[in-house]
Amino acid sequence: MDRTEKLTYQQVFLFWGPLALTWLIMAIEQPFLIAFIARLENAKYNLAAFGIAYSFAIIVEAPVIMLISASTALVTGNNSYRKLKKFTDILNA
């Protein structure tokens, strides 16, 4: 898109739609898991264990969650994808 071209709502939606959908899916995941765990035997202990394990998982998963936003905003083609992948590989090394 040329900088002098006017930005449309469709362009904004097509750019941010995948990111919004990803965040929505991640947001509704936990209530479903908690509802399932609450119906198991020893629900009190299982929910407590889930809360602790989920906290540790979020700490580990936080960089990956940020890469979702970065990839949506920065990747425009094969070249930019390779650069972000190289950056990610360096972080993971």
Biopython code that builds the backbone (N, CA, C, O; Angstrom):
import numpy as np
from Bio.PDB.StructureBuilder import StructureBuilder

atoms = [
    (1, "MET", "N", (0.841, -1.172, 0.000)),
    (1, "MET", "CA", (0.000, 0.000, 0.000)),
    (1, "MET", "C", (0.888, 1.237, 0.000)),
    (1, "MET", "O", (1.821, 1.341, 0.795)),
    (2, "ASP", "N", (0.596, 2.152, -0.878)),
    (2, "ASP", "CA", (1.316, 3.417, -0.958)),
    (2, "ASP", "C", (0.910, 4.298, 0.215)),
    (2, "ASP", "O", (-0.258, 4.293, 0.605)),
    (3, "ARG", "N", (1.832, 5.047, 0.779)),
    (3, "ARG", "CA", (1.536, 5.884, 1.946)),
    (3, "ARG", "C", (0.517, 6.979, 1.635)),
    (3, "ARG", "O", (-0.143, 7.482, 2.545)),
    (4, "THR", "N", (0.382, 7.351, 0.371)),
    (4, "THR", "CA", (-0.598, 8.379, 0.008)),
    (4, "THR", "C", (-1.986, 7.788, -0.199)),
    (4, "THR", "O", (-2.971, 8.525, -0.255)),
    (5, "GLU", "N", (-2.073, 6.463, -0.312)),
    (5, "GLU", "CA", (-3.360, 5.792, -0.496)),
    (5, "GLU", "C", (-4.144, 5.811, 0.815)),
    (5, "GLU", "O", (-3.575, 5.643, 1.894)),
    (6, "LYS", "N", (-5.446, 6.015, 0.709)),
    (6, "LYS", "CA", (-6.286, 6.084, 1.890)),
    (6, "LYS", "C", (-6.524, 4.679, 2.452)),
    (6, "LYS", "O", (-6.793, 3.738, 1.705)),
    (7, "LEU", "N", (-6.422, 4.554, 3.766)),
    (7, "LEU", "CA", (-6.617, 3.280, 4.456)),
    (7, "LEU", "C", (-8.108, 3.012, 4.595)),
    (7, "LEU", "O", (-8.865, 3.890, 5.008)),
    (8, "THR", "N", (-8.531, 1.796, 4.250)),
    (8, "THR", "CA", (-9.946, 1.434, 4.337)),
    (8, "THR", "C", (-10.176, 0.491, 5.504)),
    (8, "THR", "O", (-9.242, -0.114, 6.032)),
    (9, "TYR", "N", (-11.442, 0.376, 5.897)),
    (9, "TYR", "CA", (-11.788, -0.557, 6.970)),
    (9, "TYR", "C", (-11.498, -1.997, 6.571)),
    (9, "TYR", "O", (-11.120, -2.812, 7.413)),
    (10, "GLN", "N", (-11.669, -2.307, 5.320)),
    (10, "GLN", "CA", (-11.395, -3.667, 4.850)),
    (10, "GLN", "C", (-9.915, -4.000, 5.006)),
    (10, "GLN", "O", (-9.574, -5.108, 5.419)),
    (11, "GLN", "N", (-9.037, -3.063, 4.682)),
    (11, "GLN", "CA", (-7.608, -3.297, 4.836)),
    (11, "GLN", "C", (-7.233, -3.491, 6.305)),
    (11, "GLN", "O", (-6.416, -4.350, 6.637)),
    (12, "VAL", "N", (-7.835, -2.691, 7.174)),
    (12, "VAL", "CA", (-7.573, -2.839, 8.610)),
    (12, "VAL", "C", (-8.056, -4.197, 9.093)),
    (12, "VAL", "O", (-7.353, -4.876, 9.841)),
    (13, "PHE", "N", (-9.251, -4.599, 8.671)),
    (13, "PHE", "CA", (-9.797, -5.891, 9.080)),
    (13, "PHE", "C", (-8.938, -7.041, 8.567)),
    (13, "PHE", "O", (-8.654, -7.980, 9.310)),
    (14, "LEU", "N", (-8.524, -6.976, 7.306)),
    (14, "LEU", "CA", (-7.710, -8.059, 6.754)),
    (14, "LEU", "C", (-6.346, -8.143, 7.416)),
    (14, "LEU", "O", (-5.766, -9.225, 7.510)),
    (15, "PHE", "N", (-5.825, -7.004, 7.878)),
    (15, "PHE", "CA", (-4.526, -7.007, 8.542)),
    (15, "PHE", "C", (-4.631, -7.539, 9.966)),
    (15, "PHE", "O", (-3.828, -8.380, 10.372)),
    (16, "TRP", "N", (-5.621, -7.055, 10.737)),
    (16, "TRP", "CA", (-5.723, -7.394, 12.160)),
    (16, "TRP", "C", (-6.669, -8.558, 12.445)),
    (16, "TRP", "O", (-6.677, -9.073, 13.563)),
    (17, "GLY", "N", (-7.457, -8.980, 11.476)),
    (17, "GLY", "CA", (-8.404, -10.080, 11.679)),
    (17, "GLY", "C", (-7.765, -11.366, 12.174)),
    (17, "GLY", "O", (-8.241, -11.935, 13.156)),
    (18, "PRO", "N", (-6.694, -11.850, 11.528)),
    (18, "PRO", "CA", (-6.063, -13.087, 12.013)),
    (18, "PRO", "C", (-5.544, -12.983, 13.444)),
    (18, "PRO", "O", (-5.653, -13.935, 14.218)),
    (19, "LEU", "N", (-4.983, -11.835, 13.793)),
    (19, "LEU", "CA", (-4.487, -11.651, 15.158)),
    (19, "LEU", "C", (-5.633, -11.647, 16.166)),
    (19, "LEU", "O", (-5.535, -12.267, 17.224)),
    (20, "ALA", "N", (-6.705, -10.955, 15.839)),
    (20, "ALA", "CA", (-7.861, -10.907, 16.735)),
    (20, "ALA", "C", (-8.465, -12.298, 16.913)),
    (20, "ALA", "O", (-8.860, -12.668, 18.019)),
    (21, "LEU", "N", (-8.537, -13.062, 15.837)),
    (21, "LEU", "CA", (-9.079, -14.419, 15.924)),
    (21, "LEU", "C", (-8.189, -15.308, 16.792)),
    (21, "LEU", "O", (-8.693, -16.117, 17.571)),
    (22, "THR", "N", (-6.892, -15.163, 16.664)),
    (22, "THR", "CA", (-5.958, -15.940, 17.483)),
    (22, "THR", "C", (-6.148, -15.632, 18.959)),
    (22, "THR", "O", (-6.207, -16.545, 19.784)),
    (23, "TRP", "N", (-6.245, -14.346, 19.298)),
    (23, "TRP", "CA", (-6.427, -13.950, 20.695)),
    (23, "TRP", "C", (-7.782, -14.432, 21.219)),
    (23, "TRP", "O", (-7.890, -14.822, 22.381)),
    (24, "LEU", "N", (-8.811, -14.408, 20.375)),
    (24, "LEU", "CA", (-10.135, -14.883, 20.794)),
    (24, "LEU", "C", (-10.096, -16.375, 21.117)),
    (24, "LEU", "O", (-10.651, -16.808, 22.128)),
    (25, "ILE", "N", (-9.460, -17.141, 20.283)),
    (25, "ILE", "CA", (-9.354, -18.586, 20.524)),
    (25, "ILE", "C", (-8.592, -18.861, 21.820)),
    (25, "ILE", "O", (-8.976, -19.735, 22.597)),
    (26, "MET", "N", (-7.517, -18.114, 22.046)),
    (26, "MET", "CA", (-6.745, -18.313, 23.279)),
    (26, "MET", "C", (-7.547, -17.881, 24.502)),
    (26, "MET", "O", (-7.383, -18.455, 25.578)),
    (27, "ALA", "N", (-8.410, -16.882, 24.354)),
    (27, "ALA", "CA", (-9.195, -16.396, 25.492)),
    (27, "ALA", "C", (-10.294, -17.374, 25.895)),
    (27, "ALA", "O", (-10.607, -17.489, 27.080)),
    (28, "ILE", "N", (-10.882, -18.077, 24.938)),
    (28, "ILE", "CA", (-11.975, -18.998, 25.289)),
    (28, "ILE", "C", (-11.474, -20.393, 25.642)),
    (28, "ILE", "O", (-12.256, -21.248, 26.058)),
    (29, "GLU", "N", (-10.192, -20.625, 25.481)),
    (29, "GLU", "CA", (-9.631, -21.941, 25.788)),
    (29, "GLU", "C", (-9.714, -22.266, 27.275)),
    (29, "GLU", "O", (-10.143, -23.360, 27.641)),
    (30, "GLN", "N", (-9.315, -21.346, 28.128)),
    (30, "GLN", "CA", (-9.236, -21.625, 29.560)),
    (30, "GLN", "C", (-10.598, -21.900, 30.196)),
    (30, "GLN", "O", (-10.696, -22.848, 30.975)),
    (31, "PRO", "N", (-11.651, -21.135, 29.918)),
    (31, "PRO", "CA", (-12.946, -21.476, 30.529)),
    (31, "PRO", "C", (-13.430, -22.884, 30.173)),
    (31, "PRO", "O", (-14.043, -23.559, 31.001)),
    (32, "PHE", "N", (-13.155, -23.328, 28.936)),
    (32, "PHE", "CA", (-13.541, -24.686, 28.561)),
    (32, "PHE", "C", (-12.749, -25.722, 29.343)),
    (32, "PHE", "O", (-13.302, -26.723, 29.798)),
    (33, "LEU", "N", (-11.455, -25.479, 29.498)),
    (33, "LEU", "CA", (-10.633, -26.415, 30.271)),
    (33, "LEU", "C", (-11.068, -26.469, 31.728)),
    (33, "LEU", "O", (-11.148, -27.551, 32.311)),
    (34, "ILE", "N", (-11.349, -25.318, 32.319)),
    (34, "ILE", "CA", (-11.769, -25.278, 33.721)),
    (34, "ILE", "C", (-13.110, -25.981, 33.902)),
    (34, "ILE", "O", (-13.307, -26.695, 34.886)),
    (35, "ALA", "N", (-14.021, -25.788, 32.971)),
    (35, "ALA", "CA", (-15.319, -26.468, 33.057)),
    (35, "ALA", "C", (-15.142, -27.983, 32.983)),
    (35, "ALA", "O", (-15.820, -28.724, 33.694)),
    (36, "PHE", "N", (-14.247, -28.436, 32.138)),
    (36, "PHE", "CA", (-13.980, -29.868, 32.025)),
    (36, "PHE", "C", (-13.333, -30.408, 33.301)),
    (36, "PHE", "O", (-13.744, -31.449, 33.813)),
    (37, "ILE", "N", (-12.324, -29.705, 33.812)),
    (37, "ILE", "CA", (-11.617, -30.152, 35.008)),
    (37, "ILE", "C", (-12.545, -30.153, 36.223)),
    (37, "ILE", "O", (-12.428, -31.019, 37.090)),
    (38, "ALA", "N", (-13.458, -29.198, 36.289)),
    (38, "ALA", "CA", (-14.375, -29.106, 37.428)),
    (38, "ALA", "C", (-15.304, -30.311, 37.511)),
    (38, "ALA", "O", (-15.858, -30.581, 38.577)),
    (39, "ARG", "N", (-15.484, -31.025, 36.437)),
    (39, "ARG", "CA", (-16.368, -32.190, 36.427)),
    (39, "ARG", "C", (-15.638, -33.501, 36.700)),
    (39, "ARG", "O", (-16.263, -34.562, 36.732)),
    (40, "LEU", "N", (-14.338, -33.439, 36.895)),
    (40, "LEU", "CA", (-13.566, -34.629, 37.228)),
    (40, "LEU", "C", (-13.640, -34.915, 38.721)),
    (40, "LEU", "O", (-14.114, -34.087, 39.500)),
    (41, "GLU", "N", (-13.164, -36.104, 39.114)),
    (41, "GLU", "CA", (-13.087, -36.416, 40.536)),
    (41, "GLU", "C", (-12.056, -35.506, 41.198)),
    (41, "GLU", "O", (-11.098, -35.076, 40.554)),
    (42, "ASN", "N", (-12.248, -35.217, 42.469)),
    (42, "ASN", "CA", (-11.344, -34.339, 43.227)),
    (42, "ASN", "C", (-11.160, -32.994, 42.529)),
    (42, "ASN", "O", (-10.038, -32.542, 42.302)),
    (43, "ALA", "N", (-12.263, -32.379, 42.200)),
    (43, "ALA", "CA", (-12.227, -31.138, 41.420)),
    (43, "ALA", "C", (-11.422, -30.047, 42.121)),
    (43, "ALA", "O", (-10.709, -29.281, 41.473)),
    (44, "LYS", "N", (-11.539, -29.979, 43.443)),
    (44, "LYS", "CA", (-10.822, -28.922, 44.169)),
    (44, "LYS", "C", (-9.310, -29.040, 43.959)),
    (44, "LYS", "O", (-8.642, -28.039, 43.698)),
    (45, "TYR", "N", (-8.774, -30.242, 44.069)),
    (45, "TYR", "CA", (-7.335, -30.444, 43.904)),
    (45, "TYR", "C", (-6.911, -30.283, 42.434)),
    (45, "TYR", "O", (-5.862, -29.714, 42.134)),
    (46, "ASN", "N", (-7.742, -30.792, 41.542)),
    (46, "ASN", "CA", (-7.419, -30.677, 40.118)),
    (46, "ASN", "C", (-7.423, -29.214, 39.660)),
    (46, "ASN", "O", (-6.554, -28.803, 38.892)),
    (47, "LEU", "N", (-8.389, -28.437, 40.125)),
    (47, "LEU", "CA", (-8.425, -27.022, 39.756)),
    (47, "LEU", "C", (-7.258, -26.243, 40.361)),
    (47, "LEU", "O", (-6.713, -25.341, 39.725)),
    (48, "ALA", "N", (-6.878, -26.594, 41.587)),
    (48, "ALA", "CA", (-5.726, -25.943, 42.203)),
    (48, "ALA", "C", (-4.445, -26.275, 41.435)),
    (48, "ALA", "O", (-3.624, -25.395, 41.177)),
    (49, "ALA", "N", (-4.281, -27.532, 41.077)),
    (49, "ALA", "CA", (-3.102, -27.939, 40.311)),
    (49, "ALA", "C", (-3.095, -27.277, 38.939)),
    (49, "ALA", "O", (-2.042, -26.864, 38.453)),
    (50, "PHE", "N", (-4.257, -27.175, 38.318)),
    (50, "PHE", "CA", (-4.346, -26.517, 37.014)),
    (50, "PHE", "C", (-3.950, -25.047, 37.121)),
    (50, "PHE", "O", (-3.242, -24.530, 36.257)),
    (51, "GLY", "N", (-4.401, -24.378, 38.169)),
    (51, "GLY", "CA", (-4.054, -22.971, 38.345)),
    (51, "GLY", "C", (-2.564, -22.753, 38.466)),
    (51, "GLY", "O", (-2.026, -21.805, 37.893)),
    (52, "ILE", "N", (-1.898, -23.605, 39.193)),
    (52, "ILE", "CA", (-0.444, -23.490, 39.353)),
    (52, "ILE", "C", (0.268, -23.834, 38.047)),
    (52, "ILE", "O", (1.165, -23.110, 37.616)),
    (53, "ALA", "N", (-0.129, -24.928, 37.425)),
    (53, "ALA", "CA", (0.512, -25.336, 36.173)),
    (53, "ALA", "C", (0.272, -24.307, 35.068)),
    (53, "ALA", "O", (1.164, -24.037, 34.264)),
    (54, "TYR", "N", (-0.928, -23.734, 35.031)),
    (54, "TYR", "CA", (-1.253, -22.741, 34.006)),
    (54, "TYR", "C", (-0.398, -21.482, 34.185)),
    (54, "TYR", "O", (0.021, -20.873, 33.201)),
    (55, "SER", "N", (-0.143, -21.096, 35.417)),
    (55, "SER", "CA", (0.709, -19.930, 35.677)),
    (55, "SER", "C", (2.116, -20.155, 35.148)),
    (55, "SER", "O", (2.691, -19.267, 34.518)),
    (56, "PHE", "N", (2.669, -21.318, 35.392)),
    (56, "PHE", "CA", (3.999, -21.624, 34.866)),
    (56, "PHE", "C", (3.986, -21.708, 33.342)),
    (56, "PHE", "O", (4.935, -21.278, 32.686)),
    (57, "ALA", "N", (2.925, -22.255, 32.787)),
    (57, "ALA", "CA", (2.826, -22.358, 31.324)),
    (57, "ALA", "C", (2.781, -20.984, 30.671)),
    (57, "ALA", "O", (3.381, -20.782, 29.615)),
    (58, "ILE", "N", (2.077, -20.038, 31.285)),
    (58, "ILE", "CA", (2.004, -18.685, 30.728)),
    (58, "ILE", "C", (3.375, -18.021, 30.751)),
    (58, "ILE", "O", (3.728, -17.296, 29.820)),
    (59, "ILE", "N", (4.147, -18.259, 31.801)),
    (59, "ILE", "CA", (5.502, -17.690, 31.869)),
    (59, "ILE", "C", (6.355, -18.208, 30.713)),
    (59, "ILE", "O", (7.081, -17.447, 30.074)),
    (60, "VAL", "N", (6.258, -19.496, 30.455)),
    (60, "VAL", "CA", (7.042, -20.096, 29.377)),
    (60, "VAL", "C", (6.496, -19.675, 28.018)),
    (60, "VAL", "O", (7.267, -19.475, 27.079)),
    (61, "GLU", "N", (5.192, -19.540, 27.901)),
    (61, "GLU", "CA", (4.544, -19.289, 26.621)),
    (61, "GLU", "C", (4.509, -17.805, 26.230)),
    (61, "GLU", "O", (4.214, -17.494, 25.076)),
    (62, "ALA", "N", (4.794, -16.906, 27.133)),
    (62, "ALA", "CA", (4.685, -15.467, 26.867)),
    (62, "ALA", "C", (5.487, -15.014, 25.639)),
    (62, "ALA", "O", (4.957, -14.253, 24.829)),
    (63, "PRO", "N", (6.730, -15.446, 25.470)),
    (63, "PRO", "CA", (7.446, -15.020, 24.258)),
    (63, "PRO", "C", (6.789, -15.506, 22.966)),
    (63, "PRO", "O", (6.812, -14.806, 21.953)),
    (64, "VAL", "N", (6.214, -16.687, 23.002)),
    (64, "VAL", "CA", (5.531, -17.220, 21.821)),
    (64, "VAL", "C", (4.290, -16.393, 21.512)),
    (64, "VAL", "O", (4.003, -16.115, 20.347)),
    (65, "ILE", "N", (3.562, -16.003, 22.533)),
    (65, "ILE", "CA", (2.373, -15.179, 22.341)),
    (65, "ILE", "C", (2.760, -13.845, 21.707)),
    (65, "ILE", "O", (2.052, -13.349, 20.831)),
    (66, "MET", "N", (3.865, -13.270, 22.136)),
    (66, "MET", "CA", (4.314, -12.005, 21.543)),
    (66, "MET", "C", (4.750, -12.187, 20.096)),
    (66, "MET", "O", (4.622, -11.264, 19.292)),
    (67, "LEU", "N", (5.264, -13.364, 19.757)),
    (67, "LEU", "CA", (5.656, -13.620, 18.372)),
    (67, "LEU", "C", (4.438, -13.702, 17.455)),
    (67, "LEU", "O", (4.554, -13.429, 16.260)),
    (68, "ILE", "N", (3.276, -14.072, 17.985)),
    (68, "ILE", "CA", (2.058, -14.067, 17.184)),
    (68, "ILE", "C", (1.766, -12.649, 16.710)),
    (68, "ILE", "O", (1.485, -12.427, 15.533)),
    (69, "SER", "N", (1.834, -11.699, 17.623)),
    (69, "SER", "CA", (1.604, -10.300, 17.264)),
    (69, "SER", "C", (2.685, -9.788, 16.326)),
    (69, "SER", "O", (2.390, -9.090, 15.356)),
    (70, "ALA", "N", (3.918, -10.127, 16.606)),
    (70, "ALA", "CA", (5.020, -9.663, 15.766)),
    (70, "ALA", "C", (4.905, -10.207, 14.351)),
    (70, "ALA", "O", (5.126, -9.472, 13.388)),
    (71, "SER", "N", (4.569, -11.465, 14.211)),
    (71, "SER", "CA", (4.461, -12.041, 12.872)),
    (71, "SER", "C", (3.301, -11.437, 12.094)),
    (71, "SER", "O", (3.414, -11.215, 10.889)),
    (72, "THR", "N", (2.186, -11.168, 12.768)),
    (72, "THR", "CA", (1.058, -10.551, 12.073)),
    (72, "THR", "C", (1.408, -9.149, 11.602)),
    (72, "THR", "O", (1.019, -8.744, 10.507)),
    (73, "ALA", "N", (2.135, -8.413, 12.416)),
    (73, "ALA", "CA", (2.457, -7.023, 12.075)),
    (73, "ALA", "C", (3.639, -6.900, 11.116)),
    (73, "ALA", "O", (3.660, -5.986, 10.292)),
    (74, "LEU", "N", (4.613, -7.789, 11.202)),
    (74, "LEU", "CA", (5.864, -7.597, 10.466)),
    (74, "LEU", "C", (6.005, -8.417, 9.199)),
    (74, "LEU", "O", (6.688, -7.985, 8.270)),
    (75, "VAL", "N", (5.382, -9.583, 9.129)),
    (75, "VAL", "CA", (5.590, -10.452, 7.972)),
    (75, "VAL", "C", (4.680, -10.005, 6.825)),
    (75, "VAL", "O", (3.453, -10.028, 6.915)),
    (76, "THR", "N", (5.348, -9.598, 5.745)),
    (76, "THR", "CA", (4.602, -9.167, 4.559)),
    (76, "THR", "C", (4.908, -10.037, 3.347)),
    (76, "THR", "O", (4.251, -9.919, 2.313)),
    (77, "GLY", "N", (5.876, -10.886, 3.470)),
    (77, "GLY", "CA", (6.246, -11.760, 2.364)),
    (77, "GLY", "C", (7.283, -12.759, 2.813)),
    (77, "GLY", "O", (7.565, -12.899, 4.003)),
    (78, "ASN", "N", (7.845, -13.451, 1.842)),
    (78, "ASN", "CA", (8.801, -14.512, 2.138)),
    (78, "ASN", "C", (10.065, -13.967, 2.800)),
    (78, "ASN", "O", (10.588, -14.581, 3.730)),
    (79, "ASN", "N", (10.558, -12.830, 2.334)),
    (79, "ASN", "CA", (11.788, -12.256, 2.879)),
    (79, "ASN", "C", (11.614, -11.856, 4.347)),
    (79, "ASN", "O", (12.456, -12.185, 5.184)),
    (80, "SER", "N", (10.537, -11.155, 4.657)),
    (80, "SER", "CA", (10.319, -10.742, 6.051)),
    (80, "SER", "C", (10.019, -11.942, 6.939)),
    (80, "SER", "O", (10.369, -11.944, 8.120)),
    (81, "TYR", "N", (9.371, -12.965, 6.378)),
    (81, "TYR", "CA", (9.137, -14.194, 7.148)),
    (81, "TYR", "C", (10.457, -14.850, 7.526)),
    (81, "TYR", "O", (10.635, -15.282, 8.665)),
    (82, "ARG", "N", (11.376, -14.924, 6.579)),
    (82, "ARG", "CA", (12.677, -15.549, 6.856)),
    (82, "ARG", "C", (13.457, -14.771, 7.907)),
    (82, "ARG", "O", (14.124, -15.366, 8.754)),
    (83, "LYS", "N", (13.375, -13.430, 7.857)),
    (83, "LYS", "CA", (14.073, -12.614, 8.851)),
    (83, "LYS", "C", (13.502, -12.850, 10.248)),
    (83, "LYS", "O", (14.256, -12.995, 11.210)),
    (84, "LEU", "N", (12.165, -12.889, 10.364)),
    (84, "LEU", "CA", (11.558, -13.128, 11.670)),
    (84, "LEU", "C", (11.843, -14.548, 12.150)),
    (84, "LEU", "O", (12.058, -14.766, 13.343)),
    (85, "LYS", "N", (11.846, -15.517, 11.232)),
    (85, "LYS", "CA", (12.158, -16.891, 11.605)),
    (85, "LYS", "C", (13.596, -16.991, 12.101)),
    (85, "LYS", "O", (13.870, -17.693, 13.074)),
    (86, "LYS", "N", (14.514, -16.292, 11.436)),
    (86, "LYS", "CA", (15.915, -16.306, 11.872)),
    (86, "LYS", "C", (16.045, -15.684, 13.265)),
    (86, "LYS", "O", (16.773, -16.202, 14.111)),
    (87, "PHE", "N", (15.340, -14.574, 13.503)),
    (87, "PHE", "CA", (15.347, -13.939, 14.812)),
    (87, "PHE", "C", (14.801, -14.889, 15.878)),
    (87, "PHE", "O", (15.359, -14.994, 16.971)),
    (88, "THR", "N", (13.711, -15.578, 15.553)),
    (88, "THR", "CA", (13.109, -16.527, 16.483)),
    (88, "THR", "C", (14.050, -17.688, 16.768)),
    (88, "THR", "O", (14.176, -18.127, 17.912)),
    (89, "ASP", "N", (14.703, -18.181, 15.734)),
    (89, "ASP", "CA", (15.652, -19.284, 15.925)),
    (89, "ASP", "C", (16.820, -18.863, 16.813)),
    (89, "ASP", "O", (17.300, -19.650, 17.628)),
    (90, "ILE", "N", (17.278, -17.614, 16.651)),
    (90, "ILE", "CA", (18.360, -17.119, 17.505)),
    (90, "ILE", "C", (17.900, -17.041, 18.961)),
    (90, "ILE", "O", (18.651, -17.386, 19.873)),
    (91, "LEU", "N", (16.659, -16.586, 19.175)),
    (91, "LEU", "CA", (16.137, -16.525, 20.543)),
    (91, "LEU", "C", (16.010, -17.910, 21.171)),
    (91, "LEU", "O", (16.226, -18.075, 22.371)),
    (92, "ASN", "N", (15.664, -18.890, 20.365)),
    (92, "ASN", "CA", (15.458, -20.244, 20.883)),
    (92, "ASN", "C", (16.751, -21.019, 21.078)),
    (92, "ASN", "O", (16.749, -22.058, 21.739)),
    (93, "ALA", "N", (17.844, -20.541, 20.524)),
    (93, "ALA", "CA", (19.108, -21.278, 20.603)),
    (93, "ALA", "C", (19.695, -21.272, 21.997)),
    (93, "ALA", "O", (20.758, -21.851, 22.221)),
]
sb = StructureBuilder()
sb.init_structure("model")
sb.init_model(0)
sb.init_chain("A")
sb.init_seg("    ")
for serial, (resi, resn, name, xyz) in enumerate(atoms, 1):
    if name == "N":
        sb.init_residue(resn, " ", resi, " ")
    sb.init_atom(name, np.array(xyz, "f"), 0.0, 1.0, " ", f" {name:<3s}", serial, name[0])
structure = sb.get_structure()
